[in-house]
Amino acid sequence: MPTTMFGRRIKHARIDSNLRLKDMALQLGVTSSYINKMESGTAHISDEWVDKLQEFFSLRGVTLTDLAPLADLSNGVVRINQLPFEHQLLVVKLAHGTFTEAELSRINTLLGLLA
């Protein structure tokens, strides 16, 4: 069972494309085990894999949006070095801040998250 949003998104895209796990693996040149690890959230997802998966599913008529941020979330890492300075400050504040549930709810609403 998928344990991350990234994994759920990939699994749904695979099912929507009428692909079995082993068929997808064969077409991407990896093992079924690796696809399973991506879907279950136990594999590290590189930027190259994000691009490869978006292209793979796009060719099958399935558009995957927000896949890169979901991969970062699945990996437990958000790279901020290429963000503008103000964005870096925001990420750091969110990561190290202490917020009430109400404040987090307002932030999520403002950013259009978890809608």
Backbone as numpy.savetxt, mean C-alpha at the origin, in Angstrom:
# Nx Ny Nz CAx CAy CAz Cx Cy Cz
-5.19 -14.86 5.08 -6.04 -13.67 5.08 -5.15 -12.43 5.08
-5.45 -11.45 4.20 -4.62 -10.25 4.15 -4.66 -9.49 5.48
-3.51 -9.00 5.89 -3.43 -8.29 7.15 -3.13 -6.81 6.98
-2.92 -6.35 5.75 -2.66 -4.94 5.52 -3.59 -4.42 4.43
-3.75 -3.12 4.39 -4.57 -2.53 3.34 -3.95 -2.80 1.97
-2.61 -2.76 1.91 -1.91 -3.07 0.66 -2.25 -4.49 0.22
-2.14 -5.44 1.14 -2.43 -6.83 0.82 -3.86 -7.03 0.36
-4.79 -6.38 1.03 -6.20 -6.50 0.62 -6.40 -5.93 -0.77
-5.75 -4.78 -1.04 -5.90 -4.14 -2.37 -5.37 -5.06 -3.47
-4.21 -5.68 -3.22 -3.62 -6.58 -4.22 -4.48 -7.82 -4.41
-4.92 -8.39 -3.32 -5.75 -9.60 -3.43 -7.05 -9.32 -4.17
-7.69 -8.21 -3.86 -8.94 -7.86 -4.55 -8.68 -7.64 -6.04
-7.57 -6.98 -6.36 -7.23 -6.74 -7.77 -6.98 -8.07 -8.48
-6.31 -9.00 -7.81 -6.04 -10.31 -8.41 -7.35 -11.06 -8.65
-8.23 -11.03 -7.68 -9.52 -11.73 -7.82 -10.37 -11.05 -8.89
-10.37 -9.71 -8.89 -11.13 -8.98 -9.92 -10.60 -9.27 -11.32
-9.32 -9.63 -11.41 -8.70 -9.97 -12.70 -8.85 -11.45 -13.03
-9.60 -12.17 -12.20 -9.82 -13.61 -12.39 -8.51 -14.39 -12.46
-7.58 -14.04 -11.59 -6.28 -14.71 -11.56 -6.15 -15.54 -10.29
-5.64 -16.73 -10.46 -5.26 -17.53 -9.30 -3.89 -17.05 -8.84
-3.59 -17.29 -7.60 -2.32 -16.87 -7.02 -1.16 -17.38 -7.86
-1.17 -18.66 -8.21 -0.04 -19.22 -8.95 0.06 -18.67 -10.37
-1.07 -18.32 -10.98 -1.03 -17.74 -12.33 -0.43 -16.33 -12.30
-0.82 -15.56 -11.30 -0.25 -14.22 -11.15 1.25 -14.32 -10.92
1.65 -15.22 -10.05 3.08 -15.41 -9.74 3.85 -15.77 -11.00
3.31 -16.69 -11.77 3.97 -17.13 -13.00 4.14 -15.96 -13.97
3.09 -15.16 -14.12 3.14 -14.03 -15.05 4.11 -12.95 -14.58
4.30 -12.83 -13.27 5.23 -11.82 -12.74 6.63 -12.38 -12.51
6.81 -13.67 -12.71 8.12 -14.28 -12.57 8.60 -14.45 -11.15
7.65 -14.66 -10.24 7.99 -14.89 -8.83 7.25 -16.14 -8.35
7.51 -16.52 -7.13 6.82 -17.68 -6.57 5.44 -17.29 -6.04
4.58 -18.30 -5.94 3.26 -18.08 -5.32 3.44 -17.62 -3.88
4.48 -18.12 -3.24 4.75 -17.76 -1.85 5.00 -16.26 -1.72
5.71 -15.67 -2.68 5.98 -14.23 -2.60 4.70 -13.42 -2.77
3.85 -13.82 -3.71 2.57 -13.13 -3.89 1.75 -13.26 -2.61
1.73 -14.45 -2.02 1.01 -14.66 -0.77 1.56 -13.76 0.33
2.88 -13.61 0.39 3.48 -12.74 1.41 3.09 -11.28 1.19
3.01 -10.85 -0.07 2.55 -9.48 -0.34 1.11 -9.31 0.12
0.28 -10.30 -0.20 -1.14 -10.21 0.17 -1.35 -10.30 1.67
-0.49 -11.02 2.37 -0.67 -11.18 3.81 0.07 -10.11 4.61
0.85 -9.28 3.92 1.53 -8.17 4.60 2.84 -8.54 5.24
3.43 -9.67 4.85 4.70 -10.07 5.46 5.90 -9.81 4.56
5.68 -9.41 3.31 6.79 -9.11 2.40 7.06 -7.61 2.39
8.33 -7.23 2.27 8.69 -5.83 2.06 8.33 -5.49 0.62
7.67 -4.37 0.42 7.22 -3.96 -0.91 8.09 -2.80 -1.39
8.89 -3.04 -2.42 9.76 -2.00 -2.96 8.97 -1.09 -3.92
9.56 0.08 -4.20 8.95 0.99 -5.18 8.81 0.31 -6.53
9.80 -0.51 -6.88 9.76 -1.23 -8.16 8.56 -2.17 -8.23
8.25 -2.83 -7.10 7.10 -3.72 -7.08 5.80 -2.95 -7.14
5.76 -1.80 -6.52 4.55 -0.97 -6.61 4.29 -0.63 -8.08
5.33 -0.17 -8.78 5.20 0.17 -10.20 4.80 -1.06 -11.03
5.46 -2.18 -10.76 5.19 -3.41 -11.50 3.75 -3.87 -11.31
3.26 -3.81 -10.08 1.89 -4.24 -9.81 0.87 -3.29 -10.43
1.14 -1.99 -10.37 0.21 -1.04 -10.99 0.12 -1.28 -12.50
1.26 -1.51 -13.13 1.26 -1.77 -14.57 0.59 -3.11 -14.89
0.92 -4.13 -14.11 0.35 -5.47 -14.29 -1.18 -5.42 -14.27
-1.74 -4.77 -13.25 -3.19 -4.73 -13.14 -3.82 -3.74 -14.11
-3.10 -2.68 -14.44 -3.61 -1.73 -15.42 -3.85 -2.41 -16.77
-2.95 -3.30 -17.16 -3.11 -4.04 -18.41 -4.32 -4.95 -18.38
-4.84 -5.22 -17.18 -6.01 -6.08 -17.01 -7.26 -5.26 -16.69
-7.15 -3.93 -16.84 -8.29 -3.06 -16.63 -8.59 -2.72 -15.19
-7.65 -2.99 -14.29 -7.84 -2.70 -12.86 -6.89 -1.58 -12.47
-7.44 -0.45 -12.05 -6.63 0.68 -11.63 -6.42 0.64 -10.13
-5.16 0.68 -9.72 -4.83 0.68 -8.30 -4.37 2.09 -7.92
-5.17 2.76 -7.09 -4.80 4.09 -6.63 -4.23 4.00 -5.22
-3.40 4.95 -4.87 -2.80 5.04 -3.53 -2.01 3.81 -3.15
-1.46 3.09 -4.13 -0.72 1.87 -3.82 0.61 2.17 -3.13
1.30 3.23 -3.54 2.60 3.56 -2.92 2.45 3.89 -1.43
1.49 4.74 -1.04 1.33 4.99 0.39 0.93 3.73 1.17
0.14 2.87 0.54 -0.25 1.63 1.22 0.95 0.70 1.38
1.86 0.72 0.41 3.09 -0.07 0.54 3.94 0.47 1.68
4.06 1.79 1.76 4.80 2.40 2.88 4.20 1.98 4.21
2.88 2.01 4.29 2.19 1.62 5.51 2.44 0.15 5.83
2.38 -0.69 4.81 2.64 -2.11 4.99 4.07 -2.37 5.44
5.01 -1.60 4.88 6.43 -1.73 5.23 6.76 -1.14 6.59
5.85 -0.31 7.10 6.11 0.34 8.38 7.10 1.48 8.29
7.27 2.02 7.07 8.26 3.08 6.84 7.66 4.13 5.90
7.87 5.37 6.24 7.49 6.46 5.35 8.75 7.27 5.07
9.15 7.30 3.81 10.34 8.06 3.44 9.97 9.53 3.25
10.63 10.39 3.99 10.27 11.81 3.94 11.35 12.67 3.30
12.49 12.10 2.99 13.61 12.92 2.51 13.33 13.64 1.20
12.39 13.18 0.40 12.09 13.85 -0.86 10.86 14.76 -0.77
10.30 14.85 0.42 9.15 15.73 0.62 9.61 17.16 0.87
8.75 18.13 0.56 9.08 19.51 0.93 9.25 19.62 2.45
10.03 20.57 2.88 10.36 20.72 4.29 9.11 20.81 5.18
8.10 21.56 4.74 6.88 21.72 5.53 6.17 20.38 5.71
6.22 19.54 4.68 5.60 18.22 4.77 6.39 17.34 5.73
7.71 17.44 5.69 8.54 16.68 6.61 8.20 17.04 8.05
8.04 18.33 8.33 7.67 18.76 9.67 6.32 18.19 10.10
5.38 18.19 9.19 4.05 17.65 9.48 4.13 16.16 9.81
4.89 15.41 9.01 5.04 13.97 9.25 5.66 13.73 10.63
6.71 14.47 10.94 7.38 14.30 12.22 6.44 14.64 13.37
5.69 15.72 13.23 4.75 16.11 14.29 3.67 15.05 14.48
3.15 14.53 13.38 2.13 13.49 13.49 2.71 12.21 14.10
3.95 11.90 13.74 4.56 10.67 14.25 4.88 10.76 15.74
5.24 11.95 16.21 5.68 12.09 17.59 4.68 12.82 18.49
3.59 13.26 17.89 2.60 14.00 18.67 1.69 13.10 19.48
1.08 13.68 20.47 0.08 12.99 21.27 -1.25 13.67 20.98
-2.17 12.91 20.40 -3.45 13.47 20.00 -4.59 12.71 20.65
-5.66 13.42 20.94 -6.87 12.76 21.44 -7.58 12.11 20.26
-8.51 11.23 20.55 -9.30 10.60 19.49 -10.03 11.66 18.67
-10.55 12.69 19.32 -11.28 13.74 18.62 -10.34 14.50 17.68
-9.13 14.80 18.15 -8.16 15.51 17.31 -7.77 14.66 16.11
-7.53 13.37 16.33 -7.19 12.48 15.24 -8.33 12.38 14.23
-9.54 12.34 14.72 -10.71 12.30 13.84 -10.77 13.55 12.97
-10.53 14.71 13.57 -10.55 15.97 12.80 -9.42 16.00 11.78
-8.24 15.53 12.15 -7.11 15.48 11.22 -7.43 14.55 10.05
-7.97 13.37 10.36 -8.33 12.43 9.30 -9.38 13.01 8.36
-10.36 13.70 8.92 -11.38 14.33 8.10 -10.77 15.41 7.22
-9.91 16.23 7.79 -9.25 17.29 7.03 -8.42 16.73 5.88
-7.72 15.65 6.13 -6.85 15.06 5.10 -7.60 14.10 4.17
-8.89 13.87 4.44 -9.67 12.97 3.60 -9.28 11.52 3.80
-8.84 11.17 5.00 -8.41 9.80 5.29 -9.54 9.00 5.90
-9.44 7.71 5.74 -10.39 6.77 6.35 -11.84 7.12 6.05
-12.06 7.60 4.86 -13.42 7.97 4.47 -14.17 6.79 3.93
